[in-house]
Amino acid sequence: MSERSQVVPTPEGEYFESNRFTGLSFLLGLVAVVALALCVVGALVNPHQFSYSWLFAFAFFFTLCAGCFFWTIVHHATDAEWSVVVRRQLENLAALFVVLALLFVPILFLRHHLYAWMDIPPGAEASLDSKRAYLNWDFFLGRAVLFFGFFIFASLSLRRLSVRQDEDGNPRFTIWMRKVAFISLPMFALCLTFGAFDWLMSLNYRWFSTMFGVYIFAGAAGSSMSLLVLVITALRQAGYLKDVVTLEHYHIMGKWMFAFCVFWAYIGFGQYMLIWYANMPEETEFFITRNTESWWVLSMLLVVGRFFGPFAILLLRSIKKEPHRLCYVAGWIVCMQMLDMYLVVLPALHGTGVHVSIWDLLSLIAIGATLGFVFLRLVPRTSLFPVRDPRLIESLKLVN
């Protein structure tokens, strides 16, 4: 740790030159407009299939942004040093909640195609009547407004305070961000858990699992750290952050990817084992559907591809300290998160087997291109890393 005694000059900031990527930004914008227009057609032509496709794509990107927000608040709550130089990109990705709130609107319009409990009158089914206090349209809408209101307000507040600290380096901003983070941690847990219950678990109102919210969180945290690796590497490939983000930072990001690879498997197996062991029909139907016909193949791919493969690879220190090889693993984990959300949503529509639809792909492209376009417009507005954070020197001298 003798390197901590060395004097490291503080960079003056580094800014993303948007004019270098005008072509990419224009392409993403064009793809987003065309894909969104085609999705409108899909909503009119085949609303039942499209509603599930859109929910799948939305859930995938929502978990990525939610994970980035989680890592931001954990950074402040724990007073972390290592993540200072990568925090700004987490803040930028979390700020995309504003766009996600708009992209959630189609789910509200198509709700009757997704949630059968909205169309069943009171008294028609006893198991649903016992849940009416929670499963009703007014409360569902109110919770959605509350969830997005919290995510948007907290993420933008943390980003705004961080950017303001870039101007004068006043340490009071660090204290304010820590206070916001402490308040946000329990709120994040509640909003993500009940959001998962509302938007995903209630696709089958008979099924329930108290571990489902933690399962969604585990996938969100691991895949968002993988996304951060991809974003940071892309910036370094473009010539940015060369002397700021080092192999030591990659090593820690790789270790977090490994940790949540194990945690995701632990929660997933725990949920599966307890439900299968209890053998209650209301609980087992979720897994029975996903273990039959062609869904079984995708389920096994998820188990092997999300846990056993990355687990064996990320055990190696050399992989975690080699950015390009770590990016291959990170990209694979992000794809596995996509598959995970596909297996959560689509079997509720096609219970007898996999039925791939063009609307699945178009929904992914529409939401992904929209978020990518907004992200490229957001990044140039601030320095690529917090230039006057009190812990910046320690982050630059990181040794682990």
ABEGO torsion letter per residue (X at the ends): XAAAABBBBBBAEBBBBAAAAAAAAAAAAAAAAAAAAAAAAAAAABAAAAAAAAAAAAAAAAAAAAAAAAAAAAAAAAGBAAAAAAAAAAAAAAAAAAAAAAAAAAAAAAAAAABAAAABBBGABAAAAAAAAABBAAAAAAAAAAAAAAAAAAAAAAAAAAAAAAAAGBAAAAAAAAAAAAAAAAAAAAAAAAAAAAAAAAABAABBBAAAAAAAAAAAAAAAAAAAAAAAAAAAAAGBGAAABBAAAAAAAAAAAAAAAAAAAAAAAAAAAAAAAAGBAAAAAAAAAAABEAAAAAAAAAAAAAAAAAAAAAABAAAAABAAAAAAAAAAAAAAAAAAAAAAAAAAABAAEBBBBAAAAAAAAAAAAAAAAAAAAAAAABBABBAABAAAAAAAABBX
